[in-house]
Amino acid sequence: ADLLDFTVPGGRVTENGVRLNVSVALQYLDSWLAGNGAAAINNLMEDAATAEISRSQLWQWRVGGAQMEDGRFVTGGLYTAIRDDELASLGGPDGGNGHLVDAAEVLDGLVLDDTFSEFLTIPAGALLD
């Protein structure tokens, strides 16, 4: 039972943390779909491992019904609203490397599916030319 307990003593889920995970995953997938294995995000070079952590946390928080420090729960609706905000802040459909719409589609599947996907680049690979 302890192996299934993902709580971190003193740890909190925040809206900022959810937003950061959504933004990082979108930006990395946008870059990956453009043919780049690494992406400059928030003045850091990030790779698939960072995006994998971001999307995994989002999935775990949603499926586990994590409660944020402001009392709201991480739900599919909350994720979708934050995803829309982050897409807009990244320049909308024409922002980034031009693959943000596809990146959002991939991330939606990874976060909103009830079954945890093996690795984020597997479904993303289906969108490569």
MMTF fields as JSON, N, C-alpha, C and O atoms, coordinates in Angstrom:
{
  "mmtfVersion": "1.0.0",
  "mmtfProducer": "UNKNOWN",
  "numBonds": 515,
  "numAtoms": 516,
  "numGroups": 129,
  "numChains": 1,
  "numModels": 1,
  "chainsPerModel": [1],
  "groupsPerChain": [129],
  "chainIdList": ["A"],
  "bondAtomList": [4, 2, 8, 6, 12, 10, 16, 14, 20, 18, 24, 22, 28, 26, 32, 30, 36, 34, 40, 38, 44, 42, 48, 46, 52, 50, 56, 54, 60, 58, 64, 62, 68, 66, 72, 70, 76, 74, 80, 78, 84, 82, 88, 86, 92, 90, 96, 94, 100, 98, 104, 102, 108, 106, 112, 110, 116, 114, 120, 118, 124, 122, 128, 126, 132, 130, 136, 134, 140, 138, 144, 142, 148, 146, 152, 150, 156, 154, 160, 158, 164, 162, 168, 166, 172, 170, 176, 174, 180, 178, 184, 182, 188, 186, 192, 190, 196, 194, 200, 198, 204, 202, 208, 206, 212, 210, 216, 214, 220, 218, 224, 222, 228, 226, 232, 230, 236, 234, 240, 238, 244, 242, 248, 246, 252, 250, 256, 254, 260, 258, 264, 262, 268, 266, 272, 270, 276, 274, 280, 278, 284, 282, 288, 286, 292, 290, 296, 294, 300, 298, 304, 302, 308, 306, 312, 310, 316, 314, 320, 318, 324, 322, 328, 326, 332, 330, 336, 334, 340, 338, 344, 342, 348, 346, 352, 350, 356, 354, 360, 358, 364, 362, 368, 366, 372, 370, 376, 374, 380, 378, 384, 382, 388, 386, 392, 390, 396, 394, 400, 398, 404, 402, 408, 406, 412, 410, 416, 414, 420, 418, 424, 422, 428, 426, 432, 430, 436, 434, 440, 438, 444, 442, 448, 446, 452, 450, 456, 454, 460, 458, 464, 462, 468, 466, 472, 470, 476, 474, 480, 478, 484, 482, 488, 486, 492, 490, 496, 494, 500, 498, 504, 502, 508, 506, 512, 510],
  "bondOrderList": [1, 1, 1, 1, 1, 1, 1, 1, 1, 1, 1, 1, 1, 1, 1, 1, 1, 1, 1, 1, 1, 1, 1, 1, 1, 1, 1, 1, 1, 1, 1, 1, 1, 1, 1, 1, 1, 1, 1, 1, 1, 1, 1, 1, 1, 1, 1, 1, 1, 1, 1, 1, 1, 1, 1, 1, 1, 1, 1, 1, 1, 1, 1, 1, 1, 1, 1, 1, 1, 1, 1, 1, 1, 1, 1, 1, 1, 1, 1, 1, 1, 1, 1, 1, 1, 1, 1, 1, 1, 1, 1, 1, 1, 1, 1, 1, 1, 1, 1, 1, 1, 1, 1, 1, 1, 1, 1, 1, 1, 1, 1, 1, 1, 1, 1, 1, 1, 1, 1, 1, 1, 1, 1, 1, 1, 1, 1, 1],
  "groupList": [{"groupName": "ALA", "atomNameList": ["N", "CA", "C", "O"], "elementList": ["N", "C", "C", "O"], "formalChargeList": [0, 0, 0, 0], "bondAtomList": [1, 0, 2, 1, 3, 2], "bondOrderList": [1, 1, 2], "singleLetterCode": "A", "chemCompType": "L-PEPTIDE LINKING"}, {"groupName": "ASP", "atomNameList": ["N", "CA", "C", "O"], "elementList": ["N", "C", "C", "O"], "formalChargeList": [0, 0, 0, 0], "bondAtomList": [1, 0, 2, 1, 3, 2], "bondOrderList": [1, 1, 2], "singleLetterCode": "D", "chemCompType": "L-PEPTIDE LINKING"}, {"groupName": "LEU", "atomNameList": ["N", "CA", "C", "O"], "elementList": ["N", "C", "C", "O"], "formalChargeList": [0, 0, 0, 0], "bondAtomList": [1, 0, 2, 1, 3, 2], "bondOrderList": [1, 1, 2], "singleLetterCode": "L", "chemCompType": "L-PEPTIDE LINKING"}, {"groupName": "PHE", "atomNameList": ["N", "CA", "C", "O"], "elementList": ["N", "C", "C", "O"], "formalChargeList": [0, 0, 0, 0], "bondAtomList": [1, 0, 2, 1, 3, 2], "bondOrderList": [1, 1, 2], "singleLetterCode": "F", "chemCompType": "L-PEPTIDE LINKING"}, {"groupName": "THR", "atomNameList": ["N", "CA", "C", "O"], "elementList": ["N", "C", "C", "O"], "formalChargeList": [0, 0, 0, 0], "bondAtomList": [1, 0, 2, 1, 3, 2], "bondOrderList": [1, 1, 2], "singleLetterCode": "T", "chemCompType": "L-PEPTIDE LINKING"}, {"groupName": "VAL", "atomNameList": ["N", "CA", "C", "O"], "elementList": ["N", "C", "C", "O"], "formalChargeList": [0, 0, 0, 0], "bondAtomList": [1, 0, 2, 1, 3, 2], "bondOrderList": [1, 1, 2], "singleLetterCode": "V", "chemCompType": "L-PEPTIDE LINKING"}, {"groupName": "PRO", "atomNameList": ["N", "CA", "C", "O"], "elementList": ["N", "C", "C", "O"], "formalChargeList": [0, 0, 0, 0], "bondAtomList": [1, 0, 2, 1, 3, 2], "bondOrderList": [1, 1, 2], "singleLetterCode": "P", "chemCompType": "L-PEPTIDE LINKING"}, {"groupName": "GLY", "atomNameList": ["N", "CA", "C", "O"], "elementList": ["N", "C", "C", "O"], "formalChargeList": [0, 0, 0, 0], "bondAtomList": [1, 0, 2, 1, 3, 2], "bondOrderList": [1, 1, 2], "singleLetterCode": "G", "chemCompType": "PEPTIDE LINKING"}, {"groupName": "ARG", "atomNameList": ["N", "CA", "C", "O"], "elementList": ["N", "C", "C", "O"], "formalChargeList": [0, 0, 0, 0], "bondAtomList": [1, 0, 2, 1, 3, 2], "bondOrderList": [1, 1, 2], "singleLetterCode": "R", "chemCompType": "L-PEPTIDE LINKING"}, {"groupName": "GLU", "atomNameList": ["N", "CA", "C", "O"], "elementList": ["N", "C", "C", "O"], "formalChargeList": [0, 0, 0, 0], "bondAtomList": [1, 0, 2, 1, 3, 2], "bondOrderList": [1, 1, 2], "singleLetterCode": "E", "chemCompType": "L-PEPTIDE LINKING"}, {"groupName": "ASN", "atomNameList": ["N", "CA", "C", "O"], "elementList": ["N", "C", "C", "O"], "formalChargeList": [0, 0, 0, 0], "bondAtomList": [1, 0, 2, 1, 3, 2], "bondOrderList": [1, 1, 2], "singleLetterCode": "N", "chemCompType": "L-PEPTIDE LINKING"}, {"groupName": "SER", "atomNameList": ["N", "CA", "C", "O"], "elementList": ["N", "C", "C", "O"], "formalChargeList": [0, 0, 0, 0], "bondAtomList": [1, 0, 2, 1, 3, 2], "bondOrderList": [1, 1, 2], "singleLetterCode": "S", "chemCompType": "L-PEPTIDE LINKING"}, {"groupName": "GLN", "atomNameList": ["N", "CA", "C", "O"], "elementList": ["N", "C", "C", "O"], "formalChargeList": [0, 0, 0, 0], "bondAtomList": [1, 0, 2, 1, 3, 2], "bondOrderList": [1, 1, 2], "singleLetterCode": "Q", "chemCompType": "L-PEPTIDE LINKING"}, {"groupName": "TYR", "atomNameList": ["N", "CA", "C", "O"], "elementList": ["N", "C", "C", "O"], "formalChargeList": [0, 0, 0, 0], "bondAtomList": [1, 0, 2, 1, 3, 2], "bondOrderList": [1, 1, 2], "singleLetterCode": "Y", "chemCompType": "L-PEPTIDE LINKING"}, {"groupName": "TRP", "atomNameList": ["N", "CA", "C", "O"], "elementList": ["N", "C", "C", "O"], "formalChargeList": [0, 0, 0, 0], "bondAtomList": [1, 0, 2, 1, 3, 2], "bondOrderList": [1, 1, 2], "singleLetterCode": "W", "chemCompType": "L-PEPTIDE LINKING"}, {"groupName": "ILE", "atomNameList": ["N", "CA", "C", "O"], "elementList": ["N", "C", "C", "O"], "formalChargeList": [0, 0, 0, 0], "bondAtomList": [1, 0, 2, 1, 3, 2], "bondOrderList": [1, 1, 2], "singleLetterCode": "I", "chemCompType": "L-PEPTIDE LINKING"}, {"groupName": "MET", "atomNameList": ["N", "CA", "C", "O"], "elementList": ["N", "C", "C", "O"], "formalChargeList": [0, 0, 0, 0], "bondAtomList": [1, 0, 2, 1, 3, 2], "bondOrderList": [1, 1, 2], "singleLetterCode": "M", "chemCompType": "L-PEPTIDE LINKING"}, {"groupName": "HIS", "atomNameList": ["N", "CA", "C", "O"], "elementList": ["N", "C", "C", "O"], "formalChargeList": [0, 0, 0, 0], "bondAtomList": [1, 0, 2, 1, 3, 2], "bondOrderList": [1, 1, 2], "singleLetterCode": "H", "chemCompType": "L-PEPTIDE LINKING"}],
  "groupTypeList": [0, 1, 2, 2, 1, 3, 4, 5, 6, 7, 7, 8, 5, 4, 9, 10, 7, 5, 8, 2, 10, 5, 11, 5, 0, 2, 12, 13, 2, 1, 11, 14, 2, 0, 7, 10, 7, 0, 0, 0, 15, 10, 10, 2, 16, 9, 1, 0, 0, 4, 0, 9, 15, 11, 8, 11, 12, 2, 14, 12, 14, 8, 5, 7, 7, 0, 12, 16, 9, 1, 7, 8, 3, 5, 4, 7, 7, 2, 13, 4, 0, 15, 8, 1, 1, 9, 2, 0, 11, 2, 7, 7, 6, 1, 7, 7, 10, 7, 17, 2, 5, 1, 0, 0, 9, 5, 2, 1, 7, 2, 5, 2, 1, 1, 4, 3, 11, 9, 3, 2, 4, 15, 6, 0, 7, 0, 2, 2, 1],
  "groupIdList": [1, 2, 3, 4, 5, 6, 7, 8, 9, 10, 11, 12, 13, 14, 15, 16, 17, 18, 19, 20, 21, 22, 23, 24, 25, 26, 27, 28, 29, 30, 31, 32, 33, 34, 35, 36, 37, 38, 39, 40, 41, 42, 43, 44, 45, 46, 47, 48, 49, 50, 51, 52, 53, 54, 55, 56, 57, 58, 59, 60, 61, 62, 63, 64, 65, 66, 67, 68, 69, 70, 71, 72, 73, 74, 75, 76, 77, 78, 79, 80, 81, 82, 83, 84, 85, 86, 87, 88, 89, 90, 91, 92, 93, 94, 95, 96, 97, 98, 99, 100, 101, 102, 103, 104, 105, 106, 107, 108, 109, 110, 111, 112, 113, 114, 115, 116, 117, 118, 119, 120, 121, 122, 123, 124, 125, 126, 127, 128, 129],
  "secStructList": [7, 4, 4, 4, 7, 7, 7, 7, 6, 6, 7, 7, 5, 7, 2, 2, 2, 2, 2, 2, 2, 2, 2, 2, 2, 2, 2, 2, 2, 2, 2, 2, 2, 6, 6, 7, 1, 7, 3, 3, 3, 6, 6, 3, 3, 3, 7, 2, 2, 2, 2, 2, 2, 2, 2, 2, 2, 2, 2, 2, 2, 2, 2, 6, 6, 7, 5, 5, 6, 6, 1, 7, 5, 7, 7, 2, 2, 2, 2, 2, 2, 2, 2, 2, 2, 2, 2, 2, 2, 6, 6, 4, 4, 4, 1, 6, 6, 1, 7, 2, 2, 2, 2, 2, 2, 2, 2, 2, 2, 2, 2, 2, 1, 1, 1, 7, 7, 1, 7, 6, 2, 2, 2, 2, 2, 6, 6, 7, 7],
  "xCoordList": [0.823, 0.0, 0.868, 0.502, 2.022, 2.892, 3.429, 3.688, 3.598, 4.109, 3.11, 3.493, 1.849, 0.814, 0.522, -0.32, 1.193, 0.987, 1.982, 3.177, 1.477, 2.336, 2.392, 2.938, 1.842, 1.869, 3.287, 4.081, 3.578, 4.875, 4.619, 3.923, 5.164, 4.929, 5.303, 6.432, 4.344, 4.582, 4.453, 4.528, 4.26, 4.145, 2.763, 1.773, 2.705, 1.43, 1.344, 2.342, 0.147, -0.125, -0.681, -1.633, -0.084, -0.518, -0.973, -0.615, -1.766, -2.158, -0.921, -0.843, 0.04, 1.265, 1.996, 2.535, 2.015, 2.653, 1.945, 2.592, 0.612, -0.159, 0.13, 0.374, 0.102, 0.372, 1.767, 1.942, 2.744, 4.112, 4.215, 4.845, 3.6, 3.636, 2.96, 3.47, 1.824, 1.127, 1.992, 2.166, 2.529, 3.339, 4.586, 4.894, 5.295, 6.519, 6.2, 6.898, 5.159, 4.803, 4.407, 4.818, 3.611, 3.216, 4.422, 4.555, 5.299, 6.458, 7.408, 7.939, 7.619, 8.518, 7.917, 8.602, 6.64, 6.012, 5.996, 6.206, 5.752, 5.798, 7.181, 7.301, 8.201, 9.577, 9.895, 10.511, 9.479, 9.749, 9.08, 9.679, 7.839, 7.126, 7.763, 7.554, 8.543, 9.273, 10.633, 11.386, 10.952, 12.194, 13.342, 14.486, 13.056, 14.108, 14.016, 12.934, 15.129, 15.157, 15.258, 15.068, 15.554, 15.635, 14.983, 14.907, 14.514, 13.834, 14.276, 14.429, 14.48, 14.795, 13.481, 12.653, 13.302, 12.075, 12.469, 13.197, 11.988, 12.288, 13.79, 14.249, 14.541, 15.998, 16.747, 17.881, 16.13, 16.769, 16.602, 15.61, 17.568, 17.41, 16.732, 17.275, 15.556, 14.762, 14.667, 14.735, 14.509, 14.375, 13.128, 12.301, 13.001, 11.798, 11.568, 10.422, 12.636, 12.47, 11.699, 10.841, 11.999, 11.3, 9.825, 8.957, 9.544, 8.158, 7.429, 6.239, 8.142, 7.553, 7.155, 6.083, 8.005, 7.68, 6.46, 5.556, 6.434, 5.316, 3.995, 3.02, 3.956, 2.681, 2.292, 1.106, 3.284, 2.986, 2.374, 1.416, 2.928, 2.343, 0.92, 0.035, 0.683, -0.671, -1.636, -2.734, -1.235, -2.095, -2.351, -3.493, -1.291, -1.445, -2.328, -3.177, -2.134, -2.958, -4.42, -5.3, -4.695, -6.078, -6.704, -7.787, -6.034, -6.593, -6.715, -7.681, -5.745, -5.762, -6.631, -6.776, -7.215, -8.073, -7.323, -7.826, -6.119, -5.305, -6.019, -6.628, -5.922, -6.499, -5.386, -4.346, -5.625, -4.636, -4.731, -5.711, -3.706, -3.668, -4.812, -5.139, -5.428, -6.559, -7.897, -8.951, -7.857, -9.062, -9.67, -10.462, -9.32, -9.846, -9.141, -8.01, -9.843, -9.279, -8.773, -9.302, -7.749, -7.243, -8.188, -8.24, -8.921, -9.905, -9.594, -8.744, -10.291, -10.139, -10.527, -9.883, -11.578, -12.013, -10.992, -10.752, -10.39, -9.354, -8.156, -7.62, -7.742, -6.624, -6.92, -6.08, -8.107, -8.46, -8.459, -7.975, -8.991, -9.006, -7.586, -7.271, -6.733, -5.343, -4.609, -3.816, -4.868, -4.247, -4.606, -3.743, -5.882, -6.304, -5.587, -5.147, -5.467, -4.741, -3.285, -2.753, -2.649, -1.229, -1.018, -0.037, -1.929, -1.838, -1.906, -1.136, -2.826, -2.957, -1.691, -1.237, -1.121, 0.086, 1.293, 2.251, 1.251, 2.341, 2.134, 2.938, 1.066, 0.838, -0.256, -0.412, -1.015, -2.11, -1.621, -0.472, -2.499, -2.159, -0.913, -0.229, -0.62, 0.527, 1.788, 2.827, 1.708, 2.864, 3.875, 3.704, 4.917, 5.951, 6.554, 6.894, 6.684, 7.25, 6.169, 6.448, 4.93, 3.837, 3.147, 2.331, 3.466, 2.875, 2.112, 1.879, 1.723, 1.065, -0.296, -0.671, -1.035, -2.337, -2.14, -2.842, -1.185, -0.887, -0.341, -0.677, 0.499, 1.05, -0.073, -0.051, -1.054, -2.187, -3.014, -3.491, -3.183, -3.932, -3.243, -3.898, -1.932, -1.172, -1.262, -1.533, -1.034, -1.061, -2.443, -2.553, -3.493, -4.851, -5.031, -5.559, -4.595, -4.719, -3.947, -4.419, -2.759, -1.911, -2.469, -2.363, -3.057, -3.54, -4.967, -5.297, -5.808, -7.233, -7.632, -8.725, -6.779, -7.088, -7.012, -6.169, -7.881, -7.858, -6.723, -6.393, -6.12, -4.993, -3.711, -3.619, -2.718, -1.44, -0.69, -0.479, -0.289, 0.463, 1.927, 2.465, 2.56, 3.939, 4.936, 5.742, 4.896, 5.85, 5.264, 4.632, 5.462, 4.777, 5.141, 4.319, 6.33, 6.686, 6.046, 6.054, 5.496, 4.85, 3.609, 3.514, 2.647, 1.507, 1.904, 1.297, 2.901, 3.349, 3.946, 3.815, 4.593, 5.215, 4.229, 4.594, 2.984, 1.963, 1.678, 1.105, 2.07, 1.811, 2.974, 2.861, 4.086, 5.238, 4.979, 4.309, 5.511, 5.331, 6.098, 6.066],
  "yCoordList": [-1.193, 0.0, 1.258, 2.259, 1.215, 2.39, 2.749, 3.92, 1.756, 2.029, 2.811, 3.439, 2.775, 3.486, 4.861, 5.584, 5.23, 6.524, 7.53, 7.469, 8.458, 9.441, 10.767, 11.741, 10.818, 12.076, 12.394, 11.503, 13.668, 14.15, 14.947, 15.961, 14.518, 15.255, 16.729, 17.059, 17.599, 19.031, 19.543, 20.749, 18.638, 19.047, 19.603, 19.189, 20.55, 21.158, 21.216, 21.42, 21.036, 21.246, 22.658, 23.019, 23.453, 24.837, 25.059, 24.302, 26.106, 26.451, 26.771, 26.394, 27.459, 27.787, 26.512, 26.454, 25.501, 24.236, 23.536, 22.983, 23.555, 22.961, 23.724, 23.117, 25.06, 25.886, 25.618, 25.492, 25.535, 25.292, 23.943, 23.843, 22.912, 21.59, 21.603, 21.008, 22.273, 22.36, 23.103, 22.644, 24.243, 25.057, 24.32, 24.32, 23.7, 22.973, 21.832, 21.649, 21.07, 19.948, 20.44, 19.859, 21.507, 22.053, 22.542, 22.246, 23.292, 23.846, 22.749, 22.814, 21.746, 20.67, 19.899, 19.648, 19.521, 18.772, 19.584, 19.03, 20.882, 21.76, 21.707, 21.61, 21.769, 21.718, 20.338, 20.231, 19.287, 17.917, 17.645, 17.032, 18.102, 17.899, 18.683, 18.361, 19.715, 20.489, 19.866, 20.389, 18.747, 18.038, 18.328, 17.979, 18.961, 19.29, 18.386, 18.204, 17.825, 16.934, 17.651, 17.042, 18.934, 19.744, 21.084, 21.513, 21.739, 23.024, 23.985, 23.601, 25.238, 26.287, 26.744, 27.373, 26.415, 26.758, 27.426, 26.847, 28.638, 29.386, 29.465, 29.264, 29.757, 29.921, 28.642, 28.705, 27.494, 26.198, 25.34, 25.466, 24.473, 23.514, 22.27, 21.593, 21.99, 20.869, 19.791, 20.07, 18.546, 17.431, 16.628, 17.054, 15.468, 14.661, 14.26, 14.105, 14.091, 13.684, 14.737, 14.397, 16.002, 17.077, 17.094, 17.203, 16.987, 16.976, 15.739, 15.798, 14.626, 13.389, 13.548, 13.1, 14.177, 14.436, 15.346, 15.101, 16.391, 17.343, 16.662, 16.823, 15.908, 15.28, 14.173, 13.946, 13.487, 12.433, 13.016, 12.466, 14.131, 14.779, 15.22, 15.018, 15.816, 16.256, 15.079, 15.181, 13.967, 12.786, 12.265, 11.979, 12.143, 11.631, 12.543, 12.064, 13.838, 14.777, 14.673, 14.701, 14.552, 14.46, 13.142, 13.13, 12.044, 10.73, 10.548, 9.954, 11.056, 10.933, 11.95, 11.902, 12.875, 13.89, 14.81, 15.155, 15.21, 16.074, 17.396, 17.988, 17.834, 19.119, 20.159, 19.953, 21.275, 22.344, 23.117, 22.997, 23.909, 24.637, 25.637, 26.05, 26.036, 26.971, 26.242, 26.877, 24.915, 24.137, 23.491, 22.556, 23.963, 23.358, 22.03, 21.803, 21.168, 19.876, 19.919, 20.653, 19.129, 19.008, 18.066, 16.868, 18.629, 17.884, 18.075, 18.883, 17.326, 17.514, 18.918, 19.509, 19.453, 20.81, 21.862, 22.808, 21.702, 22.643, 22.558, 23.58, 21.341, 21.161, 21.85, 22.587, 21.615, 22.171, 23.697, 24.33, 24.29, 25.753, 26.304, 27.299, 25.664, 26.117, 25.893, 26.736, 24.763, 24.506, 25.598, 26.078, 25.997, 27.06, 28.371, 29.072, 28.705, 29.918, 29.864, 30.838, 28.724, 28.593, 28.619, 29.189, 28.008, 28.079, 29.531, 29.948, 30.298, 31.71, 32.478, 33.317, 32.198, 32.925, 32.561, 33.33, 31.398, 30.966, 31.438, 31.126, 32.183, 32.734, 32.048, 32.307, 31.18, 30.506, 29.521, 29.082, 29.171, 28.15, 28.461, 27.547, 29.738, 30.114, 30.366, 30.721, 30.187, 30.453, 29.321, 28.31, 29.521, 28.499, 28.122, 28.989, 26.838, 26.309, 25.922, 25.256, 26.348, 26.057, 24.73, 24.307, 24.064, 22.748, 22.726, 21.656, 23.902, 23.944, 23.255, 22.646, 23.339, 22.664, 21.154, 20.482, 20.627, 19.193, 18.832, 17.783, 19.699, 19.452, 19.371, 18.509, 20.261, 20.249, 18.981, 18.413, 18.541, 17.308, 16.111, 15.278, 16.033, 14.942, 15.035, 14.04, 16.231, 16.395, 16.086, 15.466, 16.507, 16.187, 14.677, 14.203, 13.933, 12.482, 11.895, 10.978, 12.427, 11.913, 12.238, 11.425, 13.411, 13.857, 13.392, 13.044, 13.38, 13.12, 11.655, 11.283, 10.82, 9.395, 8.767, 9.151, 7.813, 7.161, 6.158, 5.746, 5.758, 4.83, 5.61, 6.423, 5.36, 6.052, 5.548, 4.345, 6.462, 6.104, 5.901, 6.521, 5.023, 4.631, 5.783, 5.967, 6.566, 7.666, 8.685, 8.306, 9.956, 11.001, 11.05, 11.483, 10.629, 10.71, 9.602, 9.681, 8.581, 7.507, 8.039, 7.885, 8.662, 9.215, 10.416, 10.651, 11.167, 12.318, 11.857, 12.544, 10.709, 10.19, 9.948, 10.009, 9.674, 9.447, 10.71, 10.628, 11.877, 13.142, 13.613, 14.619, 12.896, 13.305, 13.051, 12.086, 13.915, 13.779, 12.593, 12.322],
  "zCoordList": [0.0, 0.0, 0.0, -0.615, 0.688, 0.73, -0.651, -0.928, -1.515, -2.855, -3.703, -4.69, -3.329, -4.071, -3.494, -4.025, -2.43, -1.778, -2.342, -2.05, -3.155, -3.808, -3.062, -3.579, -1.865, -1.124, -0.68, -0.378, -0.647, -0.187, 1.078, 1.029, 2.21, 3.454, 3.285, 2.922, 3.552, 3.419, 1.996, 1.764, 1.036, -0.365, -0.658, -0.054, -1.597, -1.976, -3.496, -4.188, -3.987, -5.403, -5.523, -4.831, -6.403, -6.584, -8.022, -8.925, -8.22, -9.585, -10.412, -11.581, -9.82, -10.535, -10.972, -12.078, -10.113, -10.46, -11.603, -12.493, -11.584, -12.676, -13.966, -15.008, -13.893, -15.079, -15.645, -16.856, -14.764, -15.21, -15.922, -16.975, -15.353, -15.984, -17.352, -18.302, -17.459, -18.746, -19.758, -20.887, -19.358, -20.264, -20.738, -21.93, -19.818, -20.179, -21.142, -22.139, -20.851, -21.724, -23.116, -24.12, -23.18, -24.482, -25.273, -26.461, -24.61, -25.308, -25.781, -26.89, -24.939, -25.363, -26.538, -27.53, -26.432, -27.521, -28.814, -29.893, -28.717, -29.89, -30.532, -31.754, -29.724, -30.22, -30.792, -31.852, -30.094, -30.536, -31.882, -32.766, -32.032, -33.293, -34.443, -35.613, -34.099, -35.114, -35.418, -36.239, -34.757, -35.042, -34.104, -34.398, -32.978, -32.008, -30.786, -30.229, -30.371, -29.217, -27.891, -26.839, -27.928, -26.713, -27.008, -28.159, -25.952, -26.123, -25.036, -23.876, -25.418, -24.445, -23.823, -24.482, -22.536, -21.817, -20.508, -19.702, -20.302, -19.072, -18.81, -17.686, -19.86, -19.785, -19.417, -18.94, -19.63, -19.393, -20.644, -21.362, -20.897, -21.983, -21.412, -20.539, -21.913, -21.411, -22.479, -23.676, -22.019, -22.95, -22.615, -21.809, -23.235, -23.059, -21.607, -21.187, -20.837, -19.435, -18.645, -17.831, -18.88, -18.176, -18.557, -17.691, -19.852, -20.308, -19.793, -19.484, -19.701, -19.187, -17.721, -17.315, -16.94, -15.532, -15.444, -14.645, -16.26, -16.233, -16.552, -15.818, -17.632, -18.006, -17.026, -16.786, -16.461, -15.485, -14.222, -13.678, -13.755, -12.574, -12.858, -12.026, -14.013, -14.353, -14.344, -13.797, -14.943, -14.979, -13.563, -13.201, -12.768, -11.403, -10.561, -9.81, -10.681, -9.91, -10.312, -9.451, -11.622, -12.078, -11.642, -11.056, -11.923, -11.591, -10.078, -9.597, -9.336, -7.885, -7.179, -5.958, -7.936, -7.328, -6.385, -5.316, -6.778, -5.915, -5.655, -6.547, -4.415, -4.031, -3.983, -3.356, -4.657, -4.655, -3.348, -2.613, -3.068, -1.808, -1.679, -0.566, -2.795, -2.726, -2.552, -2.55, -2.405, -2.152, -3.388, -3.263, -4.567, -5.789, -6.056, -5.626, -6.775, -7.136, -8.577, -9.412, -8.851, -10.216, -10.96, -10.686, -11.892, -12.68, -14.161, -14.534, -14.984, -16.419, -16.843, -17.709, -16.235, -16.558, -16.17, -16.92, -15.001, -14.563, -15.5, -15.928, -15.815, -16.742, -18.074, -18.592, -18.629, -19.934, -19.908, -20.847, -18.849, -18.735, -18.665, -19.319, -17.877, -17.767, -19.083, -19.501, -19.739, -21.042, -22.038, -22.774, -22.064, -22.975, -22.662, -23.574, -21.378, -20.965, -21.413, -21.947, -21.193, -21.534, -23.046, -23.524, -23.799, -25.261, -25.722, -26.588, -25.145, -25.512, -25.158, -25.935, -23.998, -23.582, -24.445, -24.528, -25.083, -25.966, -27.406, -28.284, -27.644, -28.976, -29.76, -30.953, -29.122, -29.807, -30.852, -30.809, -31.801, -32.796, -33.623, -34.084, -33.809, -34.635, -33.817, -34.375, -32.511, -31.655, -31.67, -32.351, -30.908, -30.774, -32.11, -32.916, -32.34, -33.584, -34.593, -35.59, -34.321, -35.236, -35.01, -35.828, -33.903, -33.629, -32.299, -31.737, -31.795, -30.487, -30.483, -29.481, -31.574, -31.631, -31.525, -30.769, -32.284, -32.195, -30.818, -30.269, -30.264, -28.926, -27.904, -27.025, -28.01, -27.081, -27.246, -26.263, -28.481, -28.741, -28.081, -27.455, -28.225, -27.61, -26.091, -25.418, -25.553, -24.1, -23.537, -22.479, -24.227, -23.774, -23.632, -22.626, -24.632, -24.561, -23.397, -22.726, -23.162, -22.081, -20.702, -19.784, -20.55, -19.239, -18.971, -17.837, -19.986, -19.771, -19.895, -19.468, -20.464, -20.569, -19.179, -18.368, -18.907, -17.597, -17.46, -16.347, -18.579, -18.557, -18.777, -19.697, -17.926, -18.037, -19.26, -19.412, -20.129, -21.334, -20.999, -20.082, -21.758, -21.482, -21.572, -20.66, -22.662, -22.819, -23.785, -24.771, -23.52, -24.286, -25.756, -26.563, -26.141, -27.559, -28.396, -29.624, -27.758, -28.527, -29.248, -30.466, -28.542, -29.29, -30.152, -31.196, -29.731, -30.528, -31.855, -32.868, -31.851, -33.063, -34.189, -35.363, -33.839, -34.861, -35.67, -36.756, -35.153, -35.845, -36.706, -37.407, -36.657, -37.457, -38.93, -39.296, -39.762, -41.217, -41.746, -42.946]
}
